[in-house]
Amino acid sequence: MTSYRADQVGEQVREEIMSIIRRDLKDPRIGFVSITAVRMSPDLRQARVRVSVLGNPDEQKASIKGLVSAKGLIRHELGRRLQNLKFSPELRFELDPSIEYSVHISELLKEVLPHESNGSQEQER
């Protein structure tokens, strides 16, 4: 069970990592990346960063490799930006398939459920 402080720091780390990825990283392997969650260890020294990547499995693997290779720069920038932490957390990037899964479920529901425009026209008759 995580503490309130770990949750707060995790959210702050997530925002800063997204900012670093958008502004500072120039690695062409890193595609459209979204940080879905950051789980901090109780001592705030380690962070599991869940990453969702838009694209095929090869692009996803390349983006994760790009993030892992930029881990040192990201960690250094986190240490500079988050001065409320005694230590900059060790980062571990993990692929998060939840967004891709929700898009897949949404597409399946569109196929199964009747279209709303047809339903509203039938109700008007």
N, CA, C and O atoms as CSV, one atom per row, in Angstrom:
chain,resi,resn,atom,element,x,y,z
A,1,MET,N,N,0.835,-1.172,0.000
A,1,MET,CA,C,0.000,0.000,0.000
A,1,MET,C,C,0.885,1.243,0.000
A,1,MET,O,O,1.832,1.346,0.780
A,2,THR,N,N,0.567,2.175,-0.878
A,2,THR,CA,C,1.385,3.372,-0.981
A,2,THR,C,C,0.845,4.471,-0.079
A,2,THR,O,O,-0.339,4.513,0.255
A,3,SER,N,N,1.740,5.340,0.294
A,3,SER,CA,C,1.341,6.440,1.159
A,3,SER,C,C,0.869,7.628,0.318
A,3,SER,O,O,1.072,7.681,-0.895
A,4,TYR,N,N,0.246,8.556,0.993
A,4,TYR,CA,C,-0.232,9.766,0.330
A,4,TYR,C,C,0.945,10.536,-0.268
A,4,TYR,O,O,0.853,11.045,-1.385
A,5,ARG,N,N,2.042,10.620,0.471
A,5,ARG,CA,C,3.237,11.332,-0.014
A,5,ARG,C,C,3.782,10.662,-1.275
A,5,ARG,O,O,4.135,11.350,-2.233
A,6,ALA,N,N,3.854,9.338,-1.289
A,6,ALA,CA,C,4.357,8.623,-2.473
A,6,ALA,C,C,3.460,8.884,-3.670
A,6,ALA,O,O,3.954,9.034,-4.787
A,7,ASP,N,N,2.138,8.940,-3.458
A,7,ASP,CA,C,1.217,9.241,-4.558
A,7,ASP,C,C,1.429,10.660,-5.076
A,7,ASP,O,O,1.434,10.886,-6.286
A,8,GLN,N,N,1.602,11.603,-4.173
A,8,GLN,CA,C,1.831,13.002,-4.578
A,8,GLN,C,C,3.127,13.136,-5.368
A,8,GLN,O,O,3.154,13.771,-6.422
A,9,VAL,N,N,4.185,12.544,-4.863
A,9,VAL,CA,C,5.481,12.617,-5.534
A,9,VAL,C,C,5.399,11.906,-6.883
A,9,VAL,O,O,5.967,12.380,-7.867
A,10,GLY,N,N,4.699,10.776,-6.937
A,10,GLY,CA,C,4.539,10.054,-8.198
A,10,GLY,C,C,3.850,10.894,-9.255
A,10,GLY,O,O,4.248,10.868,-10.420
A,11,GLU,N,N,2.827,11.635,-8.871
A,11,GLU,CA,C,2.134,12.515,-9.820
A,11,GLU,C,C,3.046,13.651,-10.280
A,11,GLU,O,O,3.050,14.016,-11.456
A,12,GLN,N,N,3.806,14.197,-9.358
A,12,GLN,CA,C,4.745,15.269,-9.702
A,12,GLN,C,C,5.833,14.743,-10.647
A,12,GLN,O,O,6.199,15.414,-11.611
A,13,VAL,N,N,6.343,13.549,-10.368
A,13,VAL,CA,C,7.359,12.930,-11.226
A,13,VAL,C,C,6.773,12.672,-12.615
A,13,VAL,O,O,7.451,12.898,-13.617
A,14,ARG,N,N,5.527,12.202,-12.689
A,14,ARG,CA,C,4.883,11.946,-13.982
A,14,ARG,C,C,4.810,13.217,-14.819
A,14,ARG,O,O,5.146,13.199,-16.003
A,15,GLU,N,N,4.376,14.315,-14.214
A,15,GLU,CA,C,4.276,15.585,-14.943
A,15,GLU,C,C,5.638,16.060,-15.430
A,15,GLU,O,O,5.768,16.527,-16.561
A,16,GLU,N,N,6.646,15.943,-14.583
A,16,GLU,CA,C,7.986,16.405,-14.967
A,16,GLU,C,C,8.582,15.531,-16.066
A,16,GLU,O,O,9.223,16.046,-16.982
A,17,ILE,N,N,8.379,14.218,-15.986
A,17,ILE,CA,C,8.914,13.340,-17.034
A,17,ILE,C,C,8.250,13.655,-18.367
A,17,ILE,O,O,8.927,13.694,-19.395
A,18,MET,N,N,6.931,13.881,-18.372
A,18,MET,CA,C,6.250,14.246,-19.622
A,18,MET,C,C,6.823,15.546,-20.178
A,18,MET,O,O,7.031,15.664,-21.385
A,19,SER,N,N,7.075,16.503,-19.325
A,19,SER,CA,C,7.658,17.773,-19.757
A,19,SER,C,C,9.058,17.561,-20.339
A,19,SER,O,O,9.400,18.147,-21.366
A,20,ILE,N,N,9.856,16.734,-19.691
A,20,ILE,CA,C,11.215,16.450,-20.176
A,20,ILE,C,C,11.161,15.751,-21.527
A,20,ILE,O,O,11.931,16.088,-22.427
A,21,ILE,N,N,10.263,14.781,-21.681
A,21,ILE,CA,C,10.152,14.049,-22.949
A,21,ILE,C,C,9.759,15.008,-24.074
A,21,ILE,O,O,10.322,14.949,-25.167
A,22,ARG,N,N,8.801,15.882,-23.809
A,22,ARG,CA,C,8.332,16.807,-24.850
A,22,ARG,C,C,9.385,17.830,-25.244
A,22,ARG,O,O,9.543,18.130,-26.427
A,23,ARG,N,N,10.105,18.367,-24.269
A,23,ARG,CA,C,10.984,19.515,-24.542
A,23,ARG,C,C,12.450,19.161,-24.739
A,23,ARG,O,O,13.120,19.766,-25.576
A,24,ASP,N,N,12.962,18.195,-23.987
A,24,ASP,CA,C,14.405,17.988,-23.937
A,24,ASP,C,C,14.921,16.799,-24.738
A,24,ASP,O,O,16.067,16.814,-25.188
A,25,LEU,N,N,14.101,15.772,-24.925
A,25,LEU,CA,C,14.588,14.578,-25.615
A,25,LEU,C,C,14.475,14.737,-27.125
A,25,LEU,O,O,13.438,15.151,-27.645
A,26,LYS,N,N,15.544,14.407,-27.810
A,26,LYS,CA,C,15.586,14.523,-29.266
A,26,LYS,C,C,15.746,13.166,-29.951
A,26,LYS,O,O,16.029,13.106,-31.147
A,27,ASP,N,N,15.567,12.089,-29.207
A,27,ASP,CA,C,15.753,10.741,-29.735
A,27,ASP,C,C,14.639,10.418,-30.729
A,27,ASP,O,O,13.466,10.456,-30.359
A,28,PRO,N,N,14.977,10.101,-31.985
A,28,PRO,CA,C,13.942,9.810,-32.986
A,28,PRO,C,C,13.187,8.505,-32.716
A,28,PRO,O,O,12.111,8.289,-33.274
A,29,ARG,N,N,13.741,7.636,-31.864
A,29,ARG,CA,C,13.049,6.378,-31.554
A,29,ARG,C,C,11.810,6.610,-30.703
A,29,ARG,O,O,10.869,5.817,-30.739
A,30,ILE,N,N,11.810,7.689,-29.942
A,30,ILE,CA,C,10.701,7.956,-29.035
A,30,ILE,C,C,9.575,8.591,-29.833
A,30,ILE,O,O,9.677,9.732,-30.285
A,31,GLY,N,N,8.504,7.832,-29.997
A,31,GLY,CA,C,7.362,8.296,-30.771
A,31,GLY,C,C,6.365,9.020,-29.893
A,31,GLY,O,O,6.737,9.772,-28.991
A,32,PHE,N,N,5.083,8.782,-30.170
A,32,PHE,CA,C,4.020,9.410,-29.389
A,32,PHE,C,C,3.883,8.640,-28.081
A,32,PHE,O,O,3.263,7.577,-28.033
A,33,VAL,N,N,4.466,9.188,-27.027
A,33,VAL,CA,C,4.548,8.532,-25.734
A,33,VAL,C,C,3.671,9.262,-24.733
A,33,VAL,O,O,3.628,10.492,-24.708
A,34,SER,N,N,2.975,8.494,-23.909
A,34,SER,CA,C,2.165,9.068,-22.838
A,34,SER,C,C,2.472,8.317,-21.543
A,34,SER,O,O,2.455,7.086,-21.515
A,35,ILE,N,N,2.749,9.056,-20.482
A,35,ILE,CA,C,2.999,8.442,-19.181
A,35,ILE,C,C,1.646,8.241,-18.507
A,35,ILE,O,O,0.960,9.217,-18.203
A,36,THR,N,N,1.258,7.011,-18.271
A,36,THR,CA,C,-0.055,6.742,-17.676
A,36,THR,C,C,-0.011,6.751,-16.159
A,36,THR,O,O,-0.978,7.166,-15.519
A,37,ALA,N,N,1.092,6.302,-15.568
A,37,ALA,CA,C,1.179,6.269,-14.110
A,37,ALA,C,C,2.633,6.172,-13.677
A,37,ALA,O,O,3.490,5.678,-14.410
A,38,VAL,N,N,2.886,6.652,-12.478
A,38,VAL,CA,C,4.198,6.496,-11.848
A,38,VAL,C,C,3.956,5.961,-10.445
A,38,VAL,O,O,3.256,6.584,-9.647
A,39,ARG,N,N,4.533,4.815,-10.151
A,39,ARG,CA,C,4.422,4.211,-8.824
A,39,ARG,C,C,5.768,4.379,-8.113
A,39,ARG,O,O,6.798,3.883,-8.570
A,40,MET,N,N,5.731,5.079,-7.004
A,40,MET,CA,C,6.943,5.329,-6.227
A,40,MET,C,C,7.084,4.265,-5.146
A,40,MET,O,O,6.087,3.792,-4.599
A,41,SER,N,N,8.329,3.890,-4.837
A,41,SER,CA,C,8.575,3.002,-3.707
A,41,SER,C,C,8.332,3.798,-2.424
A,41,SER,O,O,8.361,5.029,-2.451
A,42,PRO,N,N,8.096,3.121,-1.311
A,42,PRO,CA,C,7.830,3.845,-0.060
A,42,PRO,C,C,8.945,4.799,0.360
A,42,PRO,O,O,8.675,5.824,0.985
A,43,ASP,N,N,10.199,4.475,0.023
A,43,ASP,CA,C,11.299,5.368,0.383
A,43,ASP,C,C,11.575,6.430,-0.685
A,43,ASP,O,O,12.510,7.218,-0.543
A,44,LEU,N,N,10.766,6.458,-1.758
A,44,LEU,CA,C,10.841,7.435,-2.858
A,44,LEU,C,C,12.148,7.373,-3.638
A,44,LEU,O,O,12.518,8.346,-4.296
A,45,ARG,N,N,12.856,6.244,-3.574
A,45,ARG,CA,C,14.120,6.115,-4.297
A,45,ARG,C,C,13.966,5.422,-5.644
A,45,ARG,O,O,14.872,5.483,-6.476
A,46,GLN,N,N,12.833,4.764,-5.871
A,46,GLN,CA,C,12.594,4.070,-7.130
A,46,GLN,C,C,11.223,4.447,-7.668
A,46,GLN,O,O,10.274,4.656,-6.913
A,47,ALA,N,N,11.144,4.529,-8.990
A,47,ALA,CA,C,9.876,4.867,-9.640
A,47,ALA,C,C,9.635,3.909,-10.797
A,47,ALA,O,O,10.485,3.743,-11.672
A,48,ARG,N,N,8.459,3.280,-10.786
A,48,ARG,CA,C,8.022,2.474,-11.932
A,48,ARG,C,C,7.188,3.386,-12.806
A,48,ARG,O,O,6.124,3.846,-12.392
A,49,VAL,N,N,7.658,3.649,-14.005
A,49,VAL,CA,C,6.992,4.569,-14.929
A,49,VAL,C,C,6.270,3.745,-15.982
A,49,VAL,O,O,6.899,3.063,-16.791
A,50,ARG,N,N,4.935,3.815,-15.963
A,50,ARG,CA,C,4.114,3.084,-16.941
A,50,ARG,C,C,3.910,3.982,-18.154
A,50,ARG,O,O,3.437,5.112,-18.032
A,51,VAL,N,N,4.276,3.463,-19.332
A,51,VAL,CA,C,4.290,4.242,-20.563
A,51,VAL,C,C,3.376,3.595,-21.593
A,51,VAL,O,O,3.441,2.389,-21.833
A,52,SER,N,N,2.527,4.414,-22.196
A,52,SER,CA,C,1.696,3.958,-23.300
A,52,SER,C,C,2.251,4.587,-24.577
A,52,SER,O,O,2.488,5.793,-24.637
A,53,VAL,N,N,2.455,3.751,-25.596
A,53,VAL,CA,C,3.035,4.215,-26.855
A,53,VAL,C,C,2.073,3.908,-27.984
A,53,VAL,O,O,1.609,2.777,-28.127
A,54,LEU,N,N,1.774,4.918,-28.787
A,54,LEU,CA,C,0.907,4.733,-29.937
A,54,LEU,C,C,1.739,4.186,-31.084
A,54,LEU,O,O,2.761,4.769,-31.447
A,55,GLY,N,N,1.305,3.067,-31.658
A,55,GLY,CA,C,2.027,2.490,-32.789
A,55,GLY,C,C,2.056,0.974,-32.709
A,55,GLY,O,O,1.473,0.363,-31.812
A,56,ASN,N,N,2.743,0.391,-33.664
A,56,ASN,CA,C,2.849,-1.069,-33.710
A,56,ASN,C,C,3.858,-1.558,-32.656
A,56,ASN,O,O,4.570,-0.745,-32.067
A,57,PRO,N,N,3.923,-2.864,-32.417
A,57,PRO,CA,C,4.827,-3.385,-31.377
A,57,PRO,C,C,6.298,-3.009,-31.574
A,57,PRO,O,O,7.013,-2.794,-30.595
A,58,ASP,N,N,6.760,-2.926,-32.832
A,58,ASP,CA,C,8.154,-2.535,-33.067
A,58,ASP,C,C,8.401,-1.089,-32.638
A,58,ASP,O,O,9.429,-0.785,-32.033
A,59,GLU,N,N,7.457,-0.200,-32.953
A,59,GLU,CA,C,7.590,1.197,-32.544
A,59,GLU,C,C,7.522,1.330,-31.030
A,59,GLU,O,O,8.205,2.170,-30.443
A,60,GLN,N,N,6.693,0.498,-30.397
A,60,GLN,CA,C,6.593,0.532,-28.943
A,60,GLN,C,C,7.912,0.116,-28.296
A,60,GLN,O,O,8.381,0.758,-27.356
A,61,LYS,N,N,8.505,-0.962,-28.806
A,61,LYS,CA,C,9.789,-1.423,-28.267
A,61,LYS,C,C,10.881,-0.384,-28.489
A,61,LYS,O,O,11.715,-0.160,-27.613
A,62,ALA,N,N,10.877,0.255,-29.672
A,62,ALA,CA,C,11.886,1.278,-29.961
A,62,ALA,C,C,11.725,2.476,-29.023
A,62,ALA,O,O,12.717,3.041,-28.563
A,63,SER,N,N,10.488,2.861,-28.742
A,63,SER,CA,C,10.250,3.989,-27.833
A,63,SER,C,C,10.730,3.666,-26.430
A,63,SER,O,O,11.342,4.508,-25.773
A,64,ILE,N,N,10.458,2.452,-25.965
A,64,ILE,CA,C,10.919,2.044,-24.631
A,64,ILE,C,C,12.445,2.030,-24.592
A,64,ILE,O,O,13.039,2.479,-23.611
A,65,LYS,N,N,13.089,1.519,-25.646
A,65,LYS,CA,C,14.554,1.517,-25.688
A,65,LYS,C,C,15.106,2.937,-25.673
A,65,LYS,O,O,16.115,3.208,-25.022
A,66,GLY,N,N,14.444,3.846,-26.392
A,66,GLY,CA,C,14.867,5.247,-26.387
A,66,GLY,C,C,14.745,5.866,-25.009
A,66,GLY,O,O,15.623,6.613,-24.578
A,67,LEU,N,N,13.651,5.557,-24.312
A,67,LEU,CA,C,13.470,6.085,-22.959
A,67,LEU,C,C,14.500,5.501,-21.988
A,67,LEU,O,O,15.028,6.212,-21.133
A,68,VAL,N,N,14.778,4.206,-22.127
A,68,VAL,CA,C,15.770,3.578,-21.256
A,68,VAL,C,C,17.148,4.187,-21.494
A,68,VAL,O,O,17.904,4.407,-20.547
A,69,SER,N,N,17.477,4.458,-22.757
A,69,SER,CA,C,18.792,5.051,-23.036
A,69,SER,C,C,18.871,6.499,-22.549
A,69,SER,O,O,19.962,6.995,-22.266
A,70,ALA,N,N,17.732,7.178,-22.448
A,70,ALA,CA,C,17.705,8.560,-21.956
A,70,ALA,C,C,17.447,8.638,-20.458
A,70,ALA,O,O,17.250,9.726,-19.916
A,71,LYS,N,N,17.447,7.493,-19.788
A,71,LYS,CA,C,17.127,7.431,-18.364
A,71,LYS,C,C,18.028,8.346,-17.529
A,71,LYS,O,O,17.555,9.005,-16.603
A,72,GLY,N,N,19.304,8.386,-17.849
A,72,GLY,CA,C,20.249,9.221,-17.098
A,72,GLY,C,C,19.915,10.698,-17.211
A,72,GLY,O,O,19.926,11.419,-16.213
A,73,LEU,N,N,19.619,11.150,-18.420
A,73,LEU,CA,C,19.254,12.559,-18.628
A,73,LEU,C,C,17.952,12.883,-17.907
A,73,LEU,O,O,17.840,13.927,-17.263
A,74,ILE,N,N,16.973,11.997,-18.012
A,74,ILE,CA,C,15.679,12.229,-17.358
A,74,ILE,C,C,15.867,12.286,-15.845
A,74,ILE,O,O,15.301,13.153,-15.180
A,75,ARG,N,N,16.650,11.377,-15.309
A,75,ARG,CA,C,16.883,11.350,-13.866
A,75,ARG,C,C,17.623,12.612,-13.400
A,75,ARG,O,O,17.298,13.177,-12.356
A,76,HIS,N,N,18.604,13.041,-14.169
A,76,HIS,CA,C,19.337,14.264,-13.830
A,76,HIS,C,C,18.403,15.471,-13.813
A,76,HIS,O,O,18.441,16.281,-12.887
A,77,GLU,N,N,17.565,15.584,-14.846
A,77,GLU,CA,C,16.622,16.702,-14.916
A,77,GLU,C,C,15.606,16.644,-13.778
A,77,GLU,O,O,15.230,17.679,-13.228
A,78,LEU,N,N,15.161,15.440,-13.424
A,78,LEU,CA,C,14.237,15.301,-12.294
A,78,LEU,C,C,14.887,15.805,-11.012
A,78,LEU,O,O,14.253,16.514,-10.230
A,79,GLY,N,N,16.129,15.448,-10.797
A,79,GLY,CA,C,16.849,15.901,-9.610
A,79,GLY,C,C,16.966,17.405,-9.555
A,79,GLY,O,O,16.894,18.005,-8.482
A,80,ARG,N,N,17.148,18.018,-10.717
A,80,ARG,CA,C,17.263,19.476,-10.792
A,80,ARG,C,C,15.915,20.155,-10.544
A,80,ARG,O,O,15.843,21.176,-9.859
A,81,ARG,N,N,14.850,19.580,-11.105
A,81,ARG,CA,C,13.525,20.202,-11.039
A,81,ARG,C,C,12.794,19.930,-9.728
A,81,ARG,O,O,12.070,20.792,-9.231
A,82,LEU,N,N,12.978,18.744,-9.168
A,82,LEU,CA,C,12.263,18.376,-7.941
A,82,LEU,C,C,13.196,18.538,-6.751
A,82,LEU,O,O,13.836,17.581,-6.313
A,83,GLN,N,N,13.265,19.729,-6.245
A,83,GLN,CA,C,14.186,19.992,-5.143
A,83,GLN,C,C,13.611,19.595,-3.795
A,83,GLN,O,O,14.304,19.670,-2.780
A,84,ASN,N,N,12.350,19.173,-3.773
A,84,ASN,CA,C,11.762,18.701,-2.520
A,84,ASN,C,C,12.152,17.255,-2.209
A,84,ASN,O,O,11.809,16.740,-1.145
A,85,LEU,N,N,12.864,16.599,-3.126
A,85,LEU,CA,C,13.312,15.225,-2.911
A,85,LEU,C,C,14.794,15.214,-2.549
A,85,LEU,O,O,15.595,15.961,-3.110
A,86,LYS,N,N,15.130,14.360,-1.612
A,86,LYS,CA,C,16.530,14.232,-1.204
A,86,LYS,C,C,17.335,13.511,-2.291
A,86,LYS,O,O,18.490,13.849,-2.553
A,87,PHE,N,N,16.701,12.507,-2.919
A,87,PHE,CA,C,17.360,11.712,-3.950
A,87,PHE,C,C,16.503,11.720,-5.209
A,87,PHE,O,O,15.274,11.732,-5.143
A,88,SER,N,N,17.166,11.712,-6.341
A,88,SER,CA,C,16.453,11.560,-7.602
A,88,SER,C,C,16.120,10.075,-7.759
A,88,SER,O,O,17.014,9.239,-7.624
A,89,PRO,N,N,14.864,9.720,-8.041
A,89,PRO,CA,C,14.499,8.299,-8.064
A,89,PRO,C,C,15.106,7.543,-9.240
A,89,PRO,O,O,15.287,8.088,-10.329
A,90,GLU,N,N,15.411,6.292,-8.992
A,90,GLU,CA,C,15.845,5.378,-10.049
A,90,GLU,C,C,14.605,5.052,-10.878
A,90,GLU,O,O,13.566,4.690,-10.326
A,91,LEU,N,N,14.711,5.181,-12.202
A,91,LEU,CA,C,13.549,5.026,-13.080
A,91,LEU,C,C,13.539,3.645,-13.728
A,91,LEU,O,O,14.576,3.129,-14.145
A,92,ARG,N,N,12.350,3.063,-13.801
A,92,ARG,CA,C,12.156,1.797,-14.518
A,92,ARG,C,C,10.937,1.981,-15.426
A,92,ARG,O,O,9.822,2.174,-14.942
A,93,PHE,N,N,11.152,1.921,-16.728
A,93,PHE,CA,C,10.074,2.122,-17.692
A,93,PHE,C,C,9.426,0.795,-18.044
A,93,PHE,O,O,10.106,-0.200,-18.296
A,94,GLU,N,N,8.072,0.797,-18.055
A,94,GLU,CA,C,7.295,-0.393,-18.411
A,94,GLU,C,C,6.242,-0.002,-19.428
A,94,GLU,O,O,5.657,1.078,-19.348
A,95,LEU,N,N,6.007,-0.876,-20.378
A,95,LEU,CA,C,4.977,-0.640,-21.380
A,95,LEU,C,C,3.605,-0.878,-20.762
A,95,LEU,O,O,3.381,-1.903,-20.118
A,96,ASP,N,N,2.690,0.065,-20.957
A,96,ASP,CA,C,1.331,-0.036,-20.418
A,96,ASP,C,C,0.359,-0.188,-21.587
A,96,ASP,O,O,0.146,0.763,-22.339
A,97,PRO,N,N,-0.231,-1.370,-21.748
A,97,PRO,CA,C,-1.136,-1.596,-22.873
A,97,PRO,C,C,-2.577,-1.154,-22.612
A,97,PRO,O,O,-3.447,-1.436,-23.435
A,98,SER,N,N,-2.857,-0.481,-21.514
A,98,SER,CA,C,-4.246,-0.189,-21.142
A,98,SER,C,C,-4.955,0.733,-22.136
A,98,SER,O,O,-6.127,0.512,-22.437
A,99,ILE,N,N,-4.281,1.753,-22.648
A,99,ILE,CA,C,-4.926,2.658,-23.602
A,99,ILE,C,C,-5.214,1.928,-24.904
A,99,ILE,O,O,-6.291,2.080,-25.481
A,100,GLU,N,N,-4.261,1.144,-25.365
A,100,GLU,CA,C,-4.456,0.360,-26.591
A,100,GLU,C,C,-5.615,-0.618,-26.406
A,100,GLU,O,O,-6.419,-0.807,-27.319
A,101,TYR,N,N,-5.703,-1.232,-25.245
A,101,TYR,CA,C,-6.782,-2.172,-24.951
A,101,TYR,C,C,-8.137,-1.455,-24.939
A,101,TYR,O,O,-9.119,-1.982,-25.463
A,102,SER,N,N,-8.194,-0.263,-24.345
A,102,SER,CA,C,-9.470,0.466,-24.298
A,102,SER,C,C,-9.912,0.901,-25.696
A,102,SER,O,O,-11.110,0.918,-25.977
A,103,VAL,N,N,-8.980,1.251,-26.569
A,103,VAL,CA,C,-9.323,1.596,-27.946
A,103,VAL,C,C,-9.878,0.364,-28.660
A,103,VAL,O,O,-10.845,0.459,-29.415
A,104,HIS,N,N,-9.262,-0.785,-28.415
A,104,HIS,CA,C,-9.727,-2.035,-29.020
A,104,HIS,C,C,-11.147,-2.362,-28.558
A,104,HIS,O,O,-11.989,-2.733,-29.375
A,105,ILE,N,N,-11.418,-2.231,-27.272
A,105,ILE,CA,C,-12.753,-2.502,-26.731
A,105,ILE,C,C,-13.769,-1.518,-27.310
A,105,ILE,O,O,-14.893,-1.903,-27.629
A,106,SER,N,N,-13.383,-0.268,-27.445
A,106,SER,CA,C,-14.266,0.741,-28.017
A,106,SER,C,C,-14.643,0.394,-29.458
A,106,SER,O,O,-15.799,0.547,-29.853
A,107,GLU,N,N,-13.674,-0.069,-30.238
A,107,GLU,CA,C,-13.945,-0.471,-31.620
A,107,GLU,C,C,-14.889,-1.671,-31.665
A,107,GLU,O,O,-15.781,-1.731,-32.510
A,108,LEU,N,N,-14.691,-2.626,-30.754
A,108,LEU,CA,C,-15.578,-3.786,-30.699
A,108,LEU,C,C,-17.000,-3.372,-30.333
A,108,LEU,O,O,-17.963,-3.893,-30.897
A,109,LEU,N,N,-17.135,-2.446,-29.401
A,109,LEU,CA,C,-18.466,-1.974,-29.011
A,109,LEU,C,C,-19.163,-1.249,-30.158
A,109,LEU,O,O,-20.376,-1.372,-30.328
A,110,LYS,N,N,-18.394,-0.492,-30.948
A,110,LYS,CA,C,-18.986,0.200,-32.101
A,110,LYS,C,C,-19.556,-0.803,-33.106
A,110,LYS,O,O,-20.588,-0.552,-33.728
A,111,GLU,N,N,-18.876,-1.935,-33.257
A,111,GLU,CA,C,-19.350,-2.954,-34.182
A,111,GLU,C,C,-20.612,-3.640,-33.662
A,111,GLU,O,O,-21.515,-3.945,-34.440
A,112,VAL,N,N,-20.679,-3.881,-32.376
A,112,VAL,CA,C,-21.764,-4.658,-31.785
A,112,VAL,C,C,-23.006,-3.805,-31.530
A,112,VAL,O,O,-24.122,-4.227,-31.832
A,113,LEU,N,N,-22.817,-2.627,-30.982
A,113,LEU,CA,C,-23.958,-1.784,-30.623
A,113,LEU,C,C,-24.528,-1.082,-31.844
A,113,LEU,O,O,-23.775,-0.722,-32.749
A,114,PRO,N,N,-25.852,-0.875,-31.891
A,114,PRO,CA,C,-26.439,-0.141,-33.021
A,114,PRO,C,C,-26.003,1.329,-32.984
A,114,PRO,O,O,-25.702,1.881,-31.926
A,115,HIS,N,N,-25.980,1.927,-34.144
A,115,HIS,CA,C,-25.583,3.337,-34.238
A,115,HIS,C,C,-26.640,4.204,-33.571
A,115,HIS,O,O,-27.835,3.933,-33.685
A,116,GLU,N,N,-26.200,5.244,-32.877
A,116,GLU,CA,C,-27.126,6.123,-32.164
A,116,GLU,C,C,-27.988,6.931,-33.123
A,116,GLU,O,O,-29.151,7.202,-32.823
A,117,SER,N,N,-27.442,7.321,-34.271
A,117,SER,CA,C,-28.226,8.146,-35.212
A,117,SER,C,C,-29.421,7.354,-35.750
A,117,SER,O,O,-30.494,7.924,-35.948
A,118,ASN,N,N,-29.251,6.038,-35.990
A,118,ASN,CA,C,-30.369,5.220,-36.450
A,118,ASN,C,C,-31.397,5.062,-35.342
A,118,ASN,O,O,-32.599,5.093,-35.605
A,119,GLY,N,N,-30.946,4.894,-34.123
A,119,GLY,CA,C,-31.855,4.732,-33.003
A,119,GLY,C,C,-32.672,5.985,-32.744
A,119,GLY,O,O,-33.851,5.883,-32.408
A,120,SER,N,N,-32.083,7.159,-32.889
A,120,SER,CA,C,-32.818,8.398,-32.620
A,120,SER,C,C,-33.834,8.667,-33.727
A,120,SER,O,O,-34.878,9.262,-33.463
A,121,GLN,N,N,-33.551,8.239,-34.968
A,121,GLN,CA,C,-34.516,8.440,-36.048
A,121,GLN,C,C,-35.718,7.525,-35.866
A,121,GLN,O,O,-36.848,7.922,-36.152
A,122,GLU,N,N,-35.483,6.300,-35.391
A,122,GLU,CA,C,-36.594,5.372,-35.177
A,122,GLU,C,C,-37.510,5.859,-34.047
A,122,GLU,O,O,-38.721,5.645,-34.091
A,123,GLN,N,N,-36.929,6.514,-33.037
A,123,GLN,CA,C,-37.721,6.998,-31.928
A,123,GLN,C,C,-38.600,8.178,-32.353
A,123,GLN,O,O,-39.677,8.372,-31.791
A,124,GLU,N,N,-38.160,8.964,-33.331
A,124,GLU,CA,C,-38.942,10.127,-33.781
A,124,GLU,C,C,-40.193,9.707,-34.549
A,124,GLU,O,O,-41.156,10.472,-34.599
A,125,ARG,N,N,-40.208,8.519,-35.147
A,125,ARG,CA,C,-41.331,8.055,-35.970
A,125,ARG,C,C,-42.474,7.696,-35.132
A,125,ARG,O,O,-43.512,7.283,-35.648
